[in-house]
Amino acid sequence: MKAWSKRSGLAKVDLYTRGTVHLIIWFGPVGLALLLMTRPVRNGGQTPVLLATLLCCVVTGVLCGRLLRHAMDVYLGRGQLPPRLLGQAAAATAATAGGVAVLAATVDLEGLLPTMLAAAVVPFLTVHTLLVPNRVSVVVQLGVLLAVAGLLAATGSPVQEMLIVLPALAFSTGWMAFTSRASMWVLAVMWELREARDVQARLAVAEERLRFGRDLHDVLGRNLAVIALKSELAVQLARRERPEAVDQMTEVQRIAQESQREVRDVVRGYREADLRVELEGARGVLAAAGIACTVTAGDTVLPGDVQSALGWVVREATTNVLRHGDARRCTIAVDTADDGVVLVVENDGAGAAVAAPGSGLTGLRERLSAVDGALEAGPVDGGRFRLTARVPLARADMREAV
């Protein structure tokens, strides 16, 4: 149960879907093996054919199970199919269906023939539908039905029995194939949504970098051009021994100092974060990602350095919620007490990767240490992840901030 609770929502759906399709595959071989052990078949006097059919049934289940693992990866675009495995599974399926037909020709199956044939061919057809387009799958299933009809006719089955067997077989194989393909389609859509969310997070980071680059270009572009022109002018004046060269270099020095100050202002604005702005931004970003976010914050105005440190905590925590796990709900609470302020960010759907320490948490601890704060982060009960930041504050500082 602990291993299950540590999985993200997508990982749980992936495991559940794959397990369901594997059960569909194994229903056929297990059901056919049980039917082969019933009294009419055992007492039919065809023990060698019965044992051979039972062996082919087990081999079909094993091969189709192996084929299914590769087929699901192929359907999701995450792997390739071994070429020989498909042929081996098809041959085992044909041998199993042939054994059932031989038994039907020599033993009174008492109406079990439709179920036994369906159990023989359903595993392979269910896997095959994941490897080919829908149209091809329909054609293949019709071909299998025609082959079964020919096999029954060759073994002397009456027409009335064939009219019952073939529709039942068509329904069974078609329904199982549709169920498996629909399940994998849902899983593929969920993986695409997960990848889209990761791309969205990367684009947000790239956009912020571009914004920072534009700000630096706007600040430095004009000033560097002026510095280059004035430096060239100063060189020309110095060669002519003109006293104005000193004035030009003084102006270059002034512009360089001004540029240095402006760059510091840009970097300071980039590094500082306003807590209120970050809280509203976190609510909007998480809502856009389909995560219900509840923000609770008091009216107390905190000192600027504390707001900046806690704002970075909110920003980093929001990024972690988006990138890791499979959260559906997130709560952010800011509580001020007599001895300081506490920020708690908690979300569900926490995976194992969320609990792993990273450079982001290390950077937050460094920022909080500058204001004598501390950070705690880790999984809690119920598959949740909680991040807690505490910053001590003197009461006088809080009144002064207000």
ZIVEN-V485396 format. One record per residue. N is the residue number from 0. RES is the residue in one small letter. PSI is psi in degrees with one decimal (none if undefined). NEAR is the number of other C-alpha atoms within 12 Angstrom. D_FIRST is the distance of its C-alpha to the first C-alpha in Angstrom with 2 decimals. Layout:
[[N;RES;PSI;NEAR;D_FIRST] [N;RES;PSI;NEAR;D_FIRST]]
This chain:
[[0;m;-34.9;9;0.00] [1;k;-41.2;12;3.81] [2;a;-35.3;12;5.43] [3;w;-42.2;21;4.99] [4;s;-25.1;23;6.12] [5;k;-14.5;28;8.64] [6;r;148.8;30;10.15] [7;s;167.0;32;13.28] [8;g;-42.2;28;14.29] [9;l;-40.0;30;16.53] [10;a;-36.5;26;14.12] [11;k;-44.9;24;11.90] [12;v;-40.3;23;15.25] [13;d;-47.6;27;16.44] [14;l;-41.6;21;13.73] [15;y;-44.2;20;14.11] [16;t;-46.6;27;17.88] [17;r;-42.3;31;18.24] [18;g;-38.0;21;16.29] [19;t;-44.7;22;18.49] [20;v;-36.6;36;21.62] [21;h;-38.1;34;20.84] [22;l;-40.2;25;20.55] [23;i;-41.6;35;23.88] [24;i;-44.4;42;25.36] [25;w;-14.5;34;24.43] [26;f;-38.7;33;25.56] [27;g;-60.9;39;29.06] [28;p;-42.4;41;29.30] [29;v;-44.5;28;27.45] [30;g;-41.4;29;29.53] [31;l;-39.8;39;32.69] [32;a;-40.3;33;32.14] [33;l;-39.9;22;31.84] [34;l;-35.1;33;34.96] [35;l;-21.6;41;36.83] [36;m;3.8;22;36.27] [37;t;162.2;20;37.84] [38;r;-43.7;16;41.21] [39;p;-37.3;23;43.53] [40;v;-42.7;35;42.32] [41;r;-37.6;23;42.26] [42;n;12.4;17;45.72] [43;g;-5.5;23;47.22] [44;g;15.2;16;48.78] [45;q;54.4;23;47.12] [46;t;-44.6;21;44.90] [47;p;-42.8;16;45.32] [48;v;-38.7;28;44.49] [49;l;-46.6;34;41.52] [50;l;-39.9;22;40.09] [51;a;-40.9;24;40.78] [52;t;-39.7;37;39.09] [53;l;-40.4;36;36.02] [54;l;-44.2;25;35.86] [55;c;-34.3;35;36.30] [56;c;-45.2;45;33.49] [57;v;-43.7;33;31.00] [58;v;-39.3;30;32.38] [59;t;-43.2;44;32.10] [60;g;-43.2;40;28.40] [61;v;-46.9;27;27.73] [62;l;-41.6;33;30.03] [63;c;-32.4;43;28.84] [64;g;-43.5;33;25.19] [65;r;-42.0;27;26.37] [66;l;-35.1;37;28.61] [67;l;-40.9;43;25.91] [68;r;-44.9;33;23.89] [69;h;-36.8;27;27.13] [70;a;-39.2;37;28.23] [71;m;-39.7;39;25.25] [72;d;-37.9;24;25.86] [73;v;-43.0;23;29.55] [74;y;-36.4;31;29.02] [75;l;-0.5;26;27.06] [76;g;32.0;19;29.73] [77;r;13.3;14;27.56] [78;g;-177.4;15;29.11] [79;q;158.7;19;31.98] [80;l;127.3;24;32.55] [81;p;127.4;20;34.09] [82;p;-35.6;14;37.43] [83;r;-27.4;13;37.69] [84;l;-37.8;26;34.32] [85;l;-44.7;28;35.40] [86;g;-39.3;19;38.59] [87;q;-42.4;23;36.97] [88;a;-39.2;36;34.53] [89;a;-42.1;32;37.50] [90;a;-42.6;23;39.63] [91;a;-39.1;32;37.07] [92;t;-43.5;42;36.67] [93;a;-40.7;30;40.45] [94;a;-40.0;29;40.84] [95;t;-46.6;42;38.35] [96;a;-38.3;45;40.10] [97;g;-40.8;33;43.45] [98;g;-40.7;38;42.51] [99;v;-41.4;45;41.53] [100;a;-39.0;38;44.87] [101;v;-42.1;33;46.82] [102;l;-39.5;40;45.27] [103;a;-28.9;39;46.11] [104;a;-21.9;25;49.71] [105;t;-14.3;23;50.17] [106;v;141.4;30;47.88] [107;d;105.7;23;47.66] [108;l;-4.2;29;44.02] [109;e;48.0;18;44.66] [110;g;8.9;20;43.26] [111;l;-5.7;31;40.13] [112;l;-45.8;36;41.47] [113;p;-44.3;36;40.00] [114;t;-39.8;35;36.46] [115;m;-40.6;41;36.85] [116;l;-40.8;51;38.29] [117;a;-42.9;42;35.60] [118;a;-27.4;41;32.90] [119;a;-38.6;51;34.89] [120;v;-16.5;52;35.31] [121;v;-43.7;52;32.33] [122;p;-48.6;51;29.95] [123;f;-43.4;53;32.53] [124;l;-33.8;49;33.70] [125;t;-41.2;50;30.20] [126;v;-40.9;49;29.64] [127;h;-31.2;44;33.23] [128;t;-19.0;37;33.04] [129;l;-13.2;38;30.66] [130;l;-14.3;35;33.34] [131;v;161.8;22;36.44] [132;p;165.5;15;37.68] [133;n;-41.6;19;37.70] [134;r;-44.0;13;41.40] [135;v;-39.0;16;41.07] [136;s;-41.9;25;38.20] [137;v;-43.8;23;40.45] [138;v;-42.9;18;43.32] [139;v;-42.1;27;41.27] [140;q;-38.5;35;40.04] [141;l;-39.7;22;43.66] [142;g;-39.8;18;44.75] [143;v;-40.8;30;42.27] [144;l;-42.3;33;43.60] [145;l;-38.9;20;47.15] [146;a;-41.7;21;46.34] [147;v;-41.4;38;44.85] [148;a;-43.1;31;47.92] [149;g;-38.0;20;50.20] [150;l;-41.7;28;48.38] [151;l;-40.4;34;48.69] [152;a;-37.4;23;52.33] [153;a;-30.3;18;53.03] [154;t;4.5;22;51.65] [155;g;22.1;20;53.86] [156;s;139.8;28;51.39] [157;p;158.2;17;53.31] [158;v;-36.6;16;53.32] [159;q;-40.0;14;51.93] [160;e;-38.6;23;48.82] [161;m;-35.4;30;48.39] [162;l;-20.7;19;48.66] [163;i;-41.0;22;45.66] [164;v;-47.9;31;43.59] [165;l;-46.8;34;43.95] [166;p;-40.3;23;42.93] [167;a;-40.2;25;39.90] [168;l;-41.1;34;38.94] [169;a;-41.8;34;39.54] [170;f;-44.0;21;37.33] [171;s;-49.6;31;34.43] [172;t;-40.3;39;34.51] [173;g;-42.2;34;35.15] [174;w;-43.5;23;32.36] [175;m;-41.0;36;29.71] [176;a;-42.6;35;31.08] [177;f;-42.2;28;31.08] [178;t;-46.3;27;27.49] [179;s;-41.5;37;26.20] [180;r;-40.2;35;28.51] [181;a;-39.3;23;27.66] [182;s;-44.8;30;23.90] [183;m;-31.1;38;24.62] [184;w;-43.4;23;27.16] [185;v;-42.8;22;24.72] [186;l;-40.1;30;22.37] [187;a;-39.3;27;25.50] [188;v;-40.6;19;26.56] [189;m;-39.6;23;23.33] [190;w;-39.0;24;23.71] [191;e;-39.4;17;27.32] [192;l;-39.6;18;26.51] [193;r;-44.8;26;24.20] [194;e;-37.1;18;27.06] [195;a;-38.1;17;29.54] [196;r;-39.0;28;27.77] [197;d;-40.9;23;27.78] [198;v;-39.4;18;31.45] [199;q;-41.6;21;32.17] [200;a;-41.1;26;30.90] [201;r;-36.8;17;32.99] [202;l;-36.5;14;35.97] [203;a;-41.5;19;35.77] [204;v;-43.6;18;35.97] [205;a;-38.0;14;38.79] [206;e;-39.5;15;40.64] [207;e;-38.0;16;40.53] [208;r;-40.3;15;41.94] [209;l;-40.2;14;44.65] [210;r;-43.1;17;45.55] [211;f;-40.7;22;45.87] [212;g;-39.7;19;47.98] [213;r;-40.6;15;50.22] [214;d;-43.4;21;50.77] [215;l;-39.2;26;51.81] [216;h;-42.1;19;54.06] [217;d;-35.8;18;55.73] [218;v;-44.5;25;56.36] [219;l;-25.5;26;57.53] [220;g;-55.0;19;59.09] [221;r;-44.1;17;62.26] [222;n;-38.8;28;62.73] [223;l;-35.5;23;62.42] [224;a;-42.3;19;64.93] [225;v;-42.0;22;67.36] [226;i;-42.2;26;66.93] [227;a;-43.8;22;67.70] [228;l;-44.9;19;70.82] [229;k;-34.7;28;72.14] [230;s;-42.0;27;71.55] [231;e;-39.8;18;73.53] [232;l;-40.2;23;76.25] [233;a;-37.0;26;76.37] [234;v;-44.0;22;76.84] [235;q;-41.9;19;79.72] [236;l;-37.3;19;81.34] [237;a;-37.0;19;80.98] [238;r;-29.9;13;82.73] [239;r;2.8;12;85.58] [240;e;40.2;12;85.58] [241;r;137.7;15;85.07] [242;p;-18.0;16;83.96] [243;e;-14.5;20;81.62] [244;a;-36.5;22;79.14] [245;v;-41.3;20;78.13] [246;d;-39.9;19;77.47] [247;q;-41.9;26;75.28] [248;m;-33.5;26;73.19] [249;t;-40.0;18;72.88] [250;e;-38.2;23;71.56] [251;v;-41.9;27;69.10] [252;q;-43.2;22;67.89] [253;r;-43.4;18;67.47] [254;i;-39.3;26;65.50] [255;a;-42.5;26;63.24] [256;q;-38.5;18;62.53] [257;e;-39.8;20;61.88] [258;s;-40.0;26;59.47] [259;q;-41.3;19;57.63] [260;r;-41.0;18;57.30] [261;e;-37.9;22;56.09] [262;v;-40.7;24;53.43] [263;r;-39.5;19;52.20] [264;d;-41.0;18;52.05] [265;v;-47.1;23;49.99] [266;v;-39.3;19;47.53] [267;r;-41.5;15;47.37] [268;g;-31.4;16;46.62] [269;y;-38.3;21;43.89] [270;r;-30.5;20;42.28] [271;e;147.6;25;42.61] [272;a;132.6;27;40.31] [273;d;128.4;27;41.13] [274;l;-45.6;34;38.29] [275;r;-44.7;29;39.39] [276;v;-41.7;19;39.72] [277;e;-35.8;30;36.33] [278;l;-46.1;37;34.66] [279;e;-38.4;23;36.41] [280;g;-40.1;25;35.70] [281;a;-41.6;35;31.95] [282;r;-44.0;33;32.02] [283;g;-42.8;19;33.99] [284;v;-44.0;27;32.07] [285;l;-37.9;37;28.64] [286;a;-39.0;23;30.20] [287;a;-28.1;17;31.69] [288;a;4.8;29;28.30] [289;g;20.8;20;26.99] [290;i;122.6;26;25.10] [291;a;121.0;23;26.16] [292;c;127.3;31;27.49] [293;t;123.7;24;28.82] [294;v;127.3;29;31.28] [295;t;119.7;21;32.70] [296;a;142.9;24;35.58] [297;g;-178.1;20;38.57] [298;d;-3.0;14;42.20] [299;t;131.5;23;42.92] [300;v;124.3;24;44.30] [301;l;159.0;36;43.03] [302;p;154.7;28;45.10] [303;g;-43.2;21;45.16] [304;d;-33.8;28;43.44] [305;v;-43.6;35;40.55] [306;q;-41.6;36;40.21] [307;s;-44.7;31;40.23] [308;a;-45.4;39;37.51] [309;l;-33.2;48;35.21] [310;g;-39.4;37;36.08] [311;w;-33.7;36;34.83] [312;v;-45.2;46;31.54] [313;v;-42.4;43;31.16] [314;r;-46.7;36;32.20] [315;e;-39.8;33;29.80] [316;a;-40.3;42;26.83] [317;t;-41.9;40;27.71] [318;t;-41.0;32;27.91] [319;n;-39.1;38;24.43] [320;v;-39.0;46;23.00] [321;l;-39.7;41;24.91] [322;r;-31.8;30;24.21] [323;h;157.2;34;20.55] [324;g;-164.1;38;17.39] [325;d;65.8;39;17.90] [326;a;145.8;36;19.11] [327;r;-24.5;28;20.57] [328;r;145.2;29;21.76] [329;c;137.8;38;23.30] [330;t;136.5;34;25.33] [331;i;122.1;40;28.08] [332;a;133.3;30;29.94] [333;v;119.3;35;33.03] [334;d;128.8;27;34.21] [335;t;133.3;26;37.43] [336;a;-176.2;19;38.17] [337;d;-29.8;17;41.19] [338;d;-1.4;17;39.96] [339;g;-160.2;27;38.52] [340;v;142.8;36;36.20] [341;v;128.1;34;32.41] [342;l;125.4;41;30.66] [343;v;125.0;34;26.96] [344;v;121.6;44;25.18] [345;e;135.7;39;21.67] [346;n;156.2;40;19.72] [347;d;-175.2;34;16.50] [348;g;31.4;38;14.81] [349;a;129.4;41;14.65] [350;g;177.9;35;13.78] [351;a;-31.9;26;13.95] [352;a;-24.3;21;17.67] [353;v;-36.4;36;18.35] [354;a;-12.5;27;17.59] [355;a;132.4;19;19.90] [356;p;145.4;19;23.38] [357;g;179.5;16;26.16] [358;s;-27.6;12;29.86] [359;g;-47.1;23;29.49] [360;l;-35.6;30;28.07] [361;t;-42.7;19;30.66] [362;g;-37.9;20;33.39] [363;l;-40.1;33;32.33] [364;r;-36.9;30;32.49] [365;e;-41.2;21;35.96] [366;r;-40.3;31;37.11] [367;l;-32.0;32;35.90] [368;s;-25.3;21;37.51] [369;a;-23.0;18;40.81] [370;v;24.5;27;40.64] [371;d;28.2;21;39.19] [372;g;173.6;29;35.76] [373;a;155.0;29;32.24] [374;l;135.4;31;28.95] [375;e;136.0;28;25.37] [376;a;138.0;32;22.41] [377;g;169.1;27;18.69] [378;p;150.0;28;15.24] [379;v;178.5;24;14.76] [380;d;151.0;16;12.38] [381;g;18.1;19;11.33] [382;g;31.2;31;11.07] [383;r;162.8;34;14.81] [384;f;131.0;38;17.32] [385;r;132.9;32;20.40] [386;l;123.8;40;23.74] [387;t;126.2;33;26.42] [388;a;128.9;41;30.06] [389;r;131.0;34;32.64] [390;v;119.7;37;36.36] [391;p;142.2;28;38.90] [392;l;138.9;27;42.00] [393;a;145.4;20;45.25] [394;r;-34.6;19;46.29] [395;a;-37.9;15;49.57] [396;d;-37.3;21;47.91] [397;m;-41.3;24;46.04] [398;r;-37.8;14;49.30] [399;e;-37.0;14;51.10] [400;a;-36.8;18;48.55] [401;v;none;14;48.94]]
